[in-house]
Amino acid sequence: MYNVNEKEFLSVINLNIDKRIKYFKNMVCDQCVLWLSYDGCGNLIGNYDTDGNECIYVWPNEIYGLHFLNKTKFKDKIAATNLKAINIYDFLREYIDELMGNGIFIMMFPTDNGGALITAKDFKIMMDEELSRYDDLDEKYNDDDD
């Protein structure tokens, strides 16, 4: 798994949201992994935005998730919080339809400076578009061998 060094971390954490999204897409699709936050019971940790939209958090690397969780209201829950990596294709297969069906948004790469709140459908479209650049992996994702 890719280790982000301190120099990269400091430069990325301070990027504006558009550049963080680009970094997110590149990192997730290149590594085929994104990071989600779970509570001690295995449930995804999410939140509500100021408009009351329920969302889950996703990061391109564990270090960014830890940074965010340590600086937010979840700090007191850190002991019960796990950040877990999931293959992006597994995430799209296993979670995205449920998120869309329940109207749950995705908060991409939140930091102290906010994040990008998008619908699960838009997230899927964006990631499918980026993943299509990786033809062999795209075929694996779309393979119906269930």
PyMOL commands that set and color helices and strands:
alter all, ss='L'
color gray80, all
select helices_A, chain A and resi 6-13+17-31+62-70+73-80+88-94+96-101+120-131+135-142
alter helices_A, ss='H'
color red, helices_A
select strands_A, chain A and resi 33-38+46-48+54-59+82-87+105-111+114-119
alter strands_A, ss='S'
color yellow, strands_A
deselect
rebuild
show_as cartoon
